[in-house]
């Protein structure tokens, strides 16, 4: 890796500012001042900037309990972003694995490993995502039976060319449903319930595959274990 890129990867310096730091003699490699931005450095290289050791940020895998009012986006909007809740170097490199709507709470995964993210989100791997869905009106009796059957068979949503994949619906309370999806279409949960005549007033994701929120407080995050990463 070029030295100027290494500096931009490990500090807050842009590539242009990294080159200026190099020209000032602020950077040393293996104990010697280096000014050439094209100098190649590897994993074994000891790089310092103003006598401070630098190290590349490796791949990160995080689980976040997203509050309402937080967006799963990289660009800045009127709302805080999920990555704004993560106190890590170069947090802006993290991407959410799939998305939750701004008013939806619950489990969000973040990573800078694109291949791992794809394995988690790809429908062909059938990673069940469990949602707690609060409805405006009770869903029970024959209406519930029809909804269970419709969700299992697949629902044709407006603007879609194919029906949804088979999903599992159960009721915890008359107005609180548990829905397990194996895909992630735009506003899918709300659209599916609207298709059977019910309005969603609150939505919370509890788990993705083997990963669950557990007792992680809202707004907090943790790193995944090696076993949890390998599960995908």
N, C-alpha and C positions, 0 to 999 in steps of 0.2 A: 504494500500500500504506500502511496506517495505520502511524504511527511506532512504536506499542507492539508491533505485530506484527513490524515490521522489527527491533526490538531483540531480540525473542525468537527471531527467525530467525538472527540474526548473533552472538548471545552465549549464555551459559548462563542468562540471565535468563528466568524465566517471564513471562507477560503481566502478572501482578499485581506482580511485582518490577520489571518494566520501567516500569510506571506510577509506582511509588514513586521510581525513579531519575529519571524525568522531573520529578516534583514537587519533588525536591531540587535540580533545576537541573543535573544531571550530564550532560545531553545537549544537543548543539548541532547545528543543521542549517544548512549553508552559513555557518558562523561565528557564528550567533546562537543563544543558549539558547532552547530550545523546551520548554514544559511540557505542552502539549496532546497527549494520546496519540492523538487522532484526526487530527492533522496528517498530510497525505498527502506521501509521499516517493517519488521515482522513481529511475531508474537514474543520472541525472545529479546527484542530491542527494549532498552531502558530509556524512555523519553521523559524529559522534564521541561516544564515551562516556568520560567522564573523560579527555578529550583524546586518546583512542585511536581512530584511524579504523576504521570498520566497513564491511564489504562483504558483500553477499549471497553465500551459497554457491551456485554454479551446479550444474547436473546433473553427476553423477559416474558413471563407467563403469570398473569395476575387474575384474581377473582375480586370483583367489586360489587358491593351492595349499593346499587344506584338509587338515589332518592328521586322523588318527583321534581320536575323543574330543571333537570339536567339532561343535556343532549348527548347522543352518541355520534358525534361528528368531529372532524379534524378542524374545520373552519370555525372561526369565532362568530357568534351570533348574539342575540339578546340574552341567551341563557348560558350559564356555565356549562363547560364540557366535562365529560367523564374523565378525560385525562387531566383536567384541572384539579381533580381530587387526589391525584397520585403524586406524592412527593418523592420523585426519583430523578436522577440526572437524565436529560434528554427524553423526558416524558412525552414530548410532542411526537416522538417516533412511534409511540404505541398506537395501535389501531384497535377499535372495538371489534370483537368477533361477532358479526351480525349487529343488529341494532334493536334498541327499545325506543318506543315513542317517548317524547319529553315528559308526558304525564304518567308513564308506566314505571313502576318500581321493580327492584329485584336484581337478580343475578346477571351480571355482565362480565364477560371475559375480555381481557386486553392482552395483546402480544405484539411483538415486532417480528414474529415468525410467520410469514405469509403462507407457507406450506402447511403448517400446523393449523392455522386459522381455516384454511380450506377444508382440511379433514374434519374439523369440528362442524362446519356449516353445511357441507355437502349432503343433500338428502339421501344419496345412495348409501351412506353409512348408518342411516336410521338412528341418529342420536336424539332420543326423545327429550323434548323441552316441556316441562310441566309448569302450567300457569294456574294461579288462583284468580278466578274471574268473578267479580261482584256485579250482579245484574240489578237493573232498576225494579224488576218485577219477578216474582217467584217463577221457576221453571219446574213443573212437576206433572204427574199424571201422564195423559196421552201426549201432551206437548213435549214432555221430556223424552218419552219413548221415540217420538218422531225425530227429535233432535239427535238423539244417540245414534239412530239408524242413518240419518242424513250425514252426520259427521264421519261415521265409519265408512260409508260408501263414497264420500267425497262431495263437496259442495261447489257448484259452478258460481263463481263470484263475478260480478260485473267487471268487464274489461279484461277478463282472463280467457285464454284459449282452452285451458284444461281445468278440470275440477281439482279441488284440493286433494292432497294425499289423505289416506285413511287416518282419522284422528280418534282419540279415545276421550269420551265425555262421561263424567260422573258428578253427582251433586253431593256436596258436603253439608249444605244447608239449603233451604228453598231458594235463596237468592245468591248462594255462593257455589260456583262450579269449579271442578278441577278438569282442565283440558290438557291433553298431551298431544303435541304436534311433532311432526317429523320433517318439517320444512319451515320456511320463513318468508312468506309473501308480505307485501306492504299492508299494514294494518289488518293482518289476517284474522286475528282473534275477533276483533270488533266486527269485521265484515262477515265472518261466519255466523256469529250470533244474530247480526242484523238480518241475515238470510233466513233465519228461523223465527224472526219476529221479536227479538229481544235486544235491549240496549245495554251496553256495558258501561258501568259507571266507575269501575276501578279495575286495574289489571296489575298483577304482580307475578314475576317469573321466579319460581322457587328452585329450579334445577335445570341443568343441561347434562344429559347422559348421567354419569356417575357423580357429577359435581353438584353439591347442594350448598345453599347459603349457610345452613346451620345457624349458629348464634352470632354470626358476624353482624355487628351493628350497622345500621343504615349510614351510608356515607363513608364507611371504612373499606379497606381492601387488604388482601393478603397475597403472598406469593404462592403459586401452586407447588406441591411437592413433586419430586421426580416421578413418583408412582402415578400421580394425577395427570401429569403431562403425558406419560407413556400410555395412559388409558385411551388416548385418542390417536 
